[in-house]
Amino acid sequence: MPEDLEVVVEAYEDELTERLVHWRDVLVRHDRVREHLGDIDPGAVRVLGPALLGRKHDENSPFVATLFDPRENRSVEVRGRLDGDDVEVTPSAFRPNPTGDELGAALEVLRDDREFAELRDRDDVVVYQPMPPLADVERDDGTTVRRIALAVFDPRAERPHRYVAVDISDRLVDWDPGPFHTLDGDCEDRLPVGVESLPHDEGRDWVRVRVLRGGEELWNLVVVRPRASAPTQLGKGSGVELKYVTYRGRLVLWQAHVPILNVVYDDGVSYRDWQNQETLSSPTVSTRSGPAGGCVRLPRQRSWSPGPTPGTSKASRCTTRTASCESSARSRPAGTATSRTGDCATTAPSRRGSGSPGPAIPGPACDTSTTCTGAWISTSRAPATTSSSNAA
């Protein structure tokens, strides 16, 4: 009988966390920052990061952070060292995605808009976050106004999806601004997730996971949830991040994540999707037994997964199956992103306005399980002669 595996999840906090929190408070009041951003309100300025640079971190480590003033729609990049006082400040064109509070404030402005009045009390109308998340407009003097993008799904309308740009400061709503595009139709009976339903920031950002067999430690790693994943100074995340992975005491992986996810949409426009949203899910675990023997059986549990893709419509998740392989695609009002399951299958680009991918071409015989959840697609593949388990 094989010995049982034990998975231990423990609280984890980096030893330099307090120093980073200290710098967050210092930067919003730093003279160098105010030279660029002016007389800012420390409570209103968003501080993204600081993120430590390099692999070996100590009290003298360099860091980088981004400060954004939503009132003036201006950003600066700040670089310094943990044990220093001076910083280097550079103006930046970076604009962070809206926060949950900004989305809520934009929703309230939309609810007060005259054109939204007949939809305000309907339960089947959903206001969700589209892609792109911002619809800023340039003033005559060259400055820009920060406008939060929202999408309105009305199942009874001839055009089910409409888009608005909301100026929170002046409480103005601009209907149907560019560069949003509508879908010709929806391929699933799945509603988009309303902005008021987005999860709140609760629980720990980092945990340590240890895997033991018969009391002996096999694996030791730190798991970072999407909302706290690098690069924190850009506020877009990199999905579930693994750090400091050791096997039997030996370092095998320093860091594993997906820092950049670019999606080319049907109209040829490429957007960088964000990967720091989450939702709780109860995955269904499937197991297979081959000639090699039994599988690892995992209980149903609530786990992290990236949130429902912001901006998705009912056409957000469409699946095609070919032979023993599976490929998944997800679409937004602006287009479709398609996954490829390694050598198992490839998927042709979707037709413009269609929520379904083109025909999948099967590869060599294999057992593949692919699950598409929001912006994340997890795939496990194994030869038909082995056992595999996949929990999305």
C-alpha positions as CSV (number, residue, x, y, z in Angstrom):
1,M,0.0,0.0,0.0
2,P,1.4,3.4,-1.0
3,E,1.8,5.9,1.9
4,D,-0.8,8.6,2.1
5,L,0.0,12.1,0.9
6,E,-0.6,15.0,3.3
7,V,-1.1,18.6,1.9
8,V,-0.4,21.3,4.5
9,V,-1.5,24.9,3.9
10,E,0.1,27.5,6.2
11,A,0.0,31.2,6.5
12,Y,2.9,33.0,4.9
13,E,4.2,36.5,4.9
14,D,7.4,37.8,3.4
15,E,9.8,39.2,5.9
16,L,10.1,42.5,4.0
17,T,6.3,43.1,3.9
18,E,6.4,45.7,6.6
19,R,9.1,47.7,4.8
20,L,7.0,47.7,1.6
21,V,3.9,48.9,3.5
22,H,6.0,51.6,5.0
23,W,7.1,52.8,1.6
24,R,3.5,52.9,0.3
25,D,2.7,55.5,3.0
26,V,5.9,57.4,2.4
27,L,5.6,57.7,-1.4
28,V,2.2,59.5,-1.4
29,R,3.8,62.2,0.7
30,H,7.2,62.3,-0.9
31,D,8.4,65.7,-2.1
32,R,9.7,64.2,-5.4
33,V,6.3,62.7,-6.2
34,R,4.5,65.9,-5.4
35,E,6.8,67.8,-7.8
36,H,5.3,65.7,-10.6
37,L,1.7,65.2,-9.4
38,G,1.2,68.4,-7.5
39,D,-0.9,68.8,-4.3
40,I,-2.4,65.3,-4.3
41,D,-4.8,63.8,-1.8
42,P,-2.9,60.9,-0.2
43,G,-6.2,59.1,0.4
44,A,-7.2,59.2,-3.2
45,V,-3.9,58.3,-4.9
46,R,-3.5,54.7,-5.9
47,V,-0.1,53.1,-5.1
48,L,0.6,50.0,-7.1
49,G,3.4,48.0,-5.6
50,P,6.1,48.6,-4.5
51,A,7.6,45.4,-6.1
52,L,11.0,44.3,-5.2
53,L,13.5,43.8,-8.1
54,G,15.9,40.9,-8.5
55,R,15.9,37.5,-7.0
56,K,17.7,38.0,-3.7
57,H,15.8,40.4,-1.5
58,D,17.2,42.1,1.6
59,E,16.9,45.4,3.4
60,N,18.8,47.1,0.6
61,S,16.8,45.7,-2.3
62,P,15.7,48.0,-5.1
63,F,12.0,48.5,-5.7
64,V,9.6,50.0,-8.3
65,A,6.1,51.4,-7.8
66,T,3.5,53.2,-9.8
67,L,1.4,56.1,-8.3
68,F,-1.8,57.2,-10.0
69,D,-3.9,60.2,-9.3
70,P,-7.4,59.5,-10.6
71,R,-8.5,63.1,-10.3
72,E,-5.9,64.3,-12.8
73,N,-5.5,61.0,-14.7
74,R,-1.8,61.1,-14.3
75,S,0.8,58.5,-13.2
76,V,4.5,58.4,-12.2
77,E,6.9,55.5,-11.9
78,V,9.0,55.6,-8.7
79,R,12.2,53.7,-8.1
80,G,14.3,53.5,-5.0
81,R,15.8,51.2,-2.3
82,L,14.2,49.9,0.8
83,D,16.9,51.3,3.1
84,G,17.3,54.7,1.3
85,D,15.5,58.0,1.4
86,D,15.8,59.3,-2.1
87,V,13.7,58.1,-5.0
88,E,13.8,58.5,-8.8
89,V,10.4,59.7,-10.2
90,T,9.5,59.5,-13.9
91,P,6.2,60.6,-15.5
92,S,4.3,57.6,-17.0
93,A,1.5,57.2,-19.5
94,F,0.3,54.1,-17.6
95,R,-3.4,54.0,-16.6
96,P,-4.5,51.3,-14.2
97,N,-7.7,49.3,-14.6
98,P,-10.7,50.6,-12.5
99,T,-10.9,49.4,-8.9
100,G,-14.1,47.8,-7.5
101,D,-14.9,51.1,-5.9
102,E,-14.6,53.0,-9.2
103,L,-16.8,50.4,-10.9
104,G,-19.4,50.8,-8.1
105,A,-19.3,54.6,-8.4
106,A,-19.6,54.4,-12.2
107,L,-22.7,52.2,-11.8
108,E,-24.4,54.7,-9.5
109,V,-23.8,57.5,-12.1
110,L,-25.2,55.2,-14.8
111,R,-28.3,54.4,-12.7
112,D,-29.0,58.2,-12.4
113,D,-28.7,58.7,-16.2
114,R,-32.0,59.5,-18.0
115,E,-31.3,57.0,-20.9
116,F,-30.9,54.2,-18.3
117,A,-34.1,55.0,-16.5
118,E,-36.4,52.4,-18.1
119,L,-33.8,49.7,-17.4
120,R,-33.0,50.7,-13.8
121,D,-35.5,48.4,-12.0
122,R,-35.4,45.4,-14.4
123,D,-33.9,42.3,-12.9
124,D,-32.9,40.8,-16.2
125,V,-30.6,43.8,-17.1
126,V,-26.9,43.3,-16.2
127,V,-24.3,46.0,-16.1
128,Y,-20.8,44.4,-16.4
129,Q,-17.2,45.4,-17.1
130,P,-16.2,45.3,-20.8
131,M,-12.9,45.2,-22.6
132,P,-11.2,47.6,-22.9
133,P,-11.9,48.7,-19.3
134,L,-11.4,52.5,-20.0
135,A,-12.7,54.9,-22.6
136,D,-10.7,58.0,-21.8
137,V,-11.2,61.1,-23.9
138,E,-8.6,63.8,-24.7
139,R,-9.4,67.5,-23.9
140,D,-8.4,70.4,-26.1
141,D,-5.4,71.1,-24.0
142,G,-4.0,67.6,-24.4
143,T,-4.9,66.3,-21.0
144,T,-7.2,63.3,-20.7
145,V,-10.4,62.6,-18.7
146,R,-10.6,59.2,-17.0
147,R,-13.8,57.5,-18.0
148,I,-14.8,54.1,-16.7
149,A,-16.2,51.7,-19.3
150,L,-19.4,49.8,-18.5
151,A,-21.5,47.4,-20.7
152,V,-25.2,47.0,-20.4
153,F,-26.8,43.7,-21.3
154,D,-30.5,43.9,-22.1
155,P,-31.9,40.5,-23.3
156,R,-35.0,42.1,-24.7
157,A,-33.3,44.7,-26.9
158,E,-32.4,44.4,-30.6
159,R,-28.8,45.1,-29.6
160,P,-28.4,43.1,-26.4
161,H,-25.0,44.7,-25.5
162,R,-24.4,48.5,-25.3
163,Y,-21.5,50.3,-23.9
164,V,-21.0,53.5,-22.0
165,A,-18.2,55.7,-20.7
166,V,-18.7,57.2,-17.3
167,D,-16.9,60.3,-16.0
168,I,-17.3,59.9,-12.3
169,S,-16.1,63.3,-11.3
170,D,-18.6,65.2,-13.5
171,R,-21.2,62.5,-13.4
172,L,-21.5,62.3,-17.2
173,V,-22.4,59.2,-19.3
174,D,-21.4,58.9,-22.9
175,W,-23.4,56.1,-24.7
176,D,-21.9,54.0,-27.4
177,P,-18.4,55.4,-27.5
178,G,-15.6,53.8,-29.4
179,P,-13.8,51.4,-29.7
180,F,-16.4,48.8,-28.6
181,H,-17.9,46.3,-31.0
182,T,-21.0,44.3,-30.6
183,L,-21.4,40.6,-31.2
184,D,-23.8,39.2,-33.9
185,G,-25.2,36.7,-31.4
186,D,-24.6,34.8,-28.2
187,C,-23.7,31.1,-28.2
188,E,-24.5,30.2,-24.6
189,D,-27.2,30.9,-22.1
190,R,-24.7,32.4,-19.6
191,L,-25.2,35.9,-18.3
192,P,-22.2,38.2,-17.8
193,V,-21.2,38.9,-14.2
194,G,-22.5,42.3,-13.0
195,V,-20.0,44.7,-11.5
196,E,-21.9,44.7,-8.2
197,S,-21.2,40.9,-8.0
198,L,-17.4,41.1,-8.2
199,P,-15.7,39.6,-5.2
200,H,-14.3,41.7,-2.4
201,D,-10.7,41.5,-1.2
202,E,-10.8,39.0,1.7
203,G,-8.4,36.4,3.0
204,R,-4.7,36.0,2.7
205,D,-2.7,36.9,-0.4
206,W,0.1,34.4,0.1
207,V,0.1,30.9,1.6
208,R,2.8,28.2,1.9
209,V,1.9,24.7,0.6
210,R,3.8,21.6,1.8
211,V,3.3,18.1,0.5
212,L,4.4,15.3,2.7
213,R,4.5,11.5,2.3
214,G,4.9,9.4,5.4
215,G,6.1,12.5,7.3
216,E,8.8,13.3,4.8
217,E,8.4,16.6,3.0
218,L,8.4,16.3,-0.8
219,W,7.2,19.7,-2.1
220,N,7.4,23.1,-0.5
221,L,6.2,26.2,-2.3
222,V,4.5,29.6,-1.9
223,V,1.2,30.2,-3.7
224,V,0.2,33.8,-4.5
225,R,-3.4,34.4,-5.4
226,P,-4.2,36.3,-8.6
227,R,-5.0,39.6,-7.0
228,A,-1.5,39.9,-5.4
229,S,0.4,38.3,-8.3
230,A,3.3,40.1,-10.0
231,P,3.8,42.5,-11.5
232,T,2.1,44.4,-8.7
233,Q,3.3,47.8,-9.9
234,L,1.2,47.4,-13.0
235,G,-2.0,46.1,-11.3
236,K,-2.8,43.5,-14.0
237,G,-1.5,40.4,-12.2
238,S,-0.3,37.1,-13.6
239,G,-2.9,34.5,-12.4
240,V,-2.1,32.0,-9.7
241,E,1.7,32.5,-9.0
242,L,4.1,29.9,-7.6
243,K,7.3,31.0,-5.9
244,Y,10.3,29.3,-4.2
245,V,9.3,25.8,-5.3
246,T,11.5,23.1,-3.7
247,Y,11.4,19.3,-4.1
248,R,13.1,17.3,-1.3
249,G,14.8,20.5,-0.1
250,R,16.2,21.4,-3.5
251,L,15.1,24.6,-5.4
252,V,13.6,23.6,-8.7
253,L,11.6,26.7,-9.6
254,W,12.0,30.3,-8.5
255,Q,8.8,31.7,-10.0
256,A,6.0,30.5,-12.3
257,H,3.3,32.8,-13.6
258,V,1.9,34.3,-16.8
259,P,2.8,38.0,-16.6
260,I,1.5,38.9,-20.0
261,L,-1.7,37.7,-21.7
262,N,-2.3,39.4,-25.1
263,V,-5.4,38.6,-27.0
264,V,-5.9,39.5,-30.6
265,Y,-9.5,40.1,-31.4
266,D,-11.5,39.6,-34.6
267,D,-10.9,43.1,-35.8
268,G,-7.2,42.7,-35.5
269,V,-6.9,44.8,-32.3
270,S,-4.8,43.4,-29.5
271,Y,-5.5,44.0,-25.9
272,R,-3.5,43.0,-22.8
273,D,-6.0,41.1,-20.6
274,W,-5.7,41.4,-16.9
275,Q,-5.3,38.3,-14.7
276,N,-5.9,39.5,-11.1
277,Q,-9.6,39.0,-10.8
278,E,-10.9,36.0,-8.8
279,T,-14.0,34.1,-8.0
280,L,-14.7,31.1,-5.8
281,S,-15.5,27.9,-7.6
282,S,-16.3,24.3,-6.7
283,P,-14.4,22.3,-9.4
284,T,-15.5,18.9,-10.4
285,V,-12.5,16.6,-10.4
286,S,-12.4,13.9,-13.0
287,T,-10.0,10.9,-12.7
288,R,-9.0,8.2,-15.1
289,S,-7.3,4.9,-14.4
290,G,-5.0,3.3,-16.9
291,P,-3.0,0.1,-16.8
292,A,-0.5,1.8,-14.5
293,G,-3.0,1.8,-11.6
294,G,-5.2,4.1,-9.5
295,C,-5.5,7.8,-9.7
296,V,-5.1,10.5,-7.0
297,R,-8.7,11.4,-5.9
298,L,-9.2,14.9,-4.8
299,P,-12.2,16.1,-2.8
300,R,-14.5,18.8,-4.1
301,Q,-13.4,22.1,-2.5
302,R,-13.7,25.8,-2.9
303,S,-10.6,27.0,-4.7
304,W,-9.2,30.1,-6.4
305,S,-9.8,30.7,-10.1
306,P,-9.6,33.9,-12.0
307,G,-13.0,35.7,-12.1
308,P,-15.5,35.5,-14.8
309,T,-13.8,37.3,-17.7
310,P,-14.6,41.0,-17.5
311,G,-16.6,42.1,-20.5
312,T,-17.9,38.7,-21.4
313,S,-21.4,38.3,-22.8
314,K,-23.4,35.1,-22.9
315,A,-21.0,34.1,-25.7
316,S,-18.1,34.0,-23.3
317,R,-17.3,30.3,-23.1
318,C,-17.8,28.1,-26.1
319,T,-16.3,24.6,-26.4
320,T,-15.7,22.2,-29.3
321,R,-14.7,18.6,-29.0
322,T,-12.7,16.6,-31.5
323,A,-11.9,12.9,-31.1
324,S,-10.4,12.4,-27.6
325,C,-9.2,15.9,-27.3
326,E,-10.9,19.1,-26.2
327,S,-10.2,22.7,-27.1
328,S,-11.8,25.7,-25.4
329,A,-12.4,29.3,-26.5
330,R,-13.7,32.4,-24.8
331,S,-15.0,35.5,-26.5
332,R,-15.8,39.0,-25.5
333,P,-17.8,41.7,-27.3
334,A,-14.6,42.6,-29.1
335,G,-13.7,39.0,-30.2
336,T,-12.6,35.5,-29.4
337,A,-9.5,34.1,-27.8
338,T,-8.7,30.4,-28.5
339,S,-6.6,28.0,-26.5
340,R,-4.4,25.3,-28.0
341,T,-3.8,22.1,-26.1
342,G,-0.2,21.4,-27.0
343,D,0.3,18.6,-29.6
344,C,-3.2,17.2,-28.9
345,A,-5.3,19.6,-31.0
346,T,-5.1,22.9,-32.7
347,T,-7.9,25.4,-33.2
348,A,-8.5,27.6,-36.2
349,P,-9.4,31.3,-35.7
350,S,-13.0,32.1,-35.3
351,R,-15.0,33.9,-37.9
352,R,-15.8,37.6,-37.2
353,G,-18.8,38.0,-35.1
354,S,-18.9,34.3,-34.2
355,G,-18.6,33.0,-30.6
356,S,-17.3,29.5,-31.7
357,P,-13.8,28.6,-32.8
358,G,-13.1,27.0,-36.2
359,P,-12.7,23.3,-36.7
360,A,-10.2,21.6,-34.4
361,I,-7.6,19.3,-36.0
362,P,-6.8,16.3,-33.8
363,G,-3.2,15.4,-33.2
364,P,-1.7,12.2,-31.9
365,A,-3.8,10.0,-29.7
366,C,-3.8,11.3,-26.1
367,D,-6.0,11.8,-23.1
368,T,-6.5,15.5,-22.6
369,S,-8.7,17.5,-20.3
370,T,-9.0,21.3,-20.9
371,T,-11.1,23.6,-18.8
372,C,-11.8,27.3,-19.6
373,T,-12.6,29.5,-16.7
374,G,-12.6,33.2,-17.4
375,A,-9.2,34.3,-18.5
376,W,-7.6,31.0,-17.4
377,I,-7.4,27.8,-19.3
378,S,-5.9,24.8,-17.5
379,T,-4.9,21.7,-19.4
380,S,-3.6,18.3,-18.4
381,R,-2.4,15.8,-21.0
382,A,-1.1,12.3,-20.6
383,P,-0.5,9.3,-22.8
384,A,-3.4,6.9,-22.9
385,T,-1.4,4.4,-20.9
386,T,-1.1,6.6,-17.8
387,S,-3.5,8.0,-15.2
388,S,-4.2,11.7,-14.9
389,S,-6.2,14.0,-12.7
390,N,-7.2,17.5,-13.5
391,A,-8.9,20.1,-11.1
392,A,-9.6,23.3,-12.8
